Amino acid sequence: MSLFGREGITLDIPAYPAEVRDTIGAGDTVTATFALGLATGAAMADAATIANVAAALVVRRMGCATTTPDELLRAVAELETAW
């Protein structure tokens, strides 16, 4: 995922590891998670990173899937310890 800033600055967010089974709903997941992040005061980079993780979680499942808050929190915590 990439964010493009007004001053021409680009932030590339690496893909969260996922064995992709079905991409249905991944874009909706990114949009909803990113918007929720921004609405709750997250910086754009943080909201995009969390949205990226959420999408990786849903593409691991068949069909239009969702993730739970607990699952997302665990995945983000794993990501933070990897950095």
C-alpha positions in Angstrom: 0.0 0.0 0.0 1.3 3.5 -0.8 0.3 6.9 0.6 0.9 10.0 -1.5 1.3 13.3 0.3 0.6 16.8 -1.0 4.3 17.7 -1.1 5.1 14.7 -3.4 6.1 12.5 -0.5 5.3 8.8 -0.9 5.1 6.3 1.9 5.2 2.7 0.9 3.8 0.2 3.4 5.0 -3.3 3.0 2.5 -6.1 2.6 1.5 -8.0 5.7 2.2 -11.7 5.1 -0.8 -13.6 3.8 -1.6 -16.7 1.9 -4.2 -15.3 -0.4 -7.3 -17.4 -0.9 -9.9 -14.8 -2.0 -9.6 -11.1 -2.5 -13.4 -10.4 -2.4 -13.9 -7.6 0.2 -10.3 -6.7 0.6 -10.8 -3.2 -0.8 -13.9 -2.6 1.3 -11.9 -3.8 4.4 -9.1 -1.3 3.6 -11.6 1.6 3.1 -13.6 0.9 6.2 -10.5 0.3 8.4 -8.6 3.3 7.1 -11.7 5.6 7.6 -12.2 4.2 11.1 -8.6 4.9 11.9 -8.8 8.5 10.7 -12.1 9.0 12.5 -10.6 7.9 15.8 -7.6 10.3 15.4 -4.9 8.0 14.0 -2.3 9.4 11.7 -2.7 8.6 8.0 0.3 6.3 8.1 -0.9 4.4 11.1 -4.5 4.1 9.7 -3.1 2.8 6.4 -0.9 0.2 8.1 -3.7 -1.1 10.2 -6.0 -1.2 7.1 -3.2 -3.1 5.3 -3.1 -5.7 8.1 -6.9 -6.0 8.2 -7.0 -6.7 4.4 -4.3 -9.4 4.8 -6.4 -11.1 7.4 -9.6 -11.3 5.3 -7.9 -12.4 2.1 -6.8 -15.6 3.9 -10.5 -16.7 3.9 -12.8 -17.7 1.2 -15.7 -15.4 0.3 -16.5 -12.0 1.6 -14.9 -12.3 5.0 -14.4 -10.1 8.0 -11.9 -9.9 10.8 -12.6 -9.4 14.5 -11.2 -6.5 16.6 -9.2 -9.1 18.7 -7.7 -10.7 15.6 -6.7 -7.4 14.2 -5.2 -6.2 17.5 -3.1 -9.4 17.8 -1.8 -9.1 14.2 -0.9 -5.4 14.8 0.9 -6.3 18.0 2.9 -9.0 16.1 3.8 -6.4 13.5 4.9 -3.9 16.2 7.2 -6.5 17.8 8.7 -7.4 14.4 9.7 -3.8 13.8 
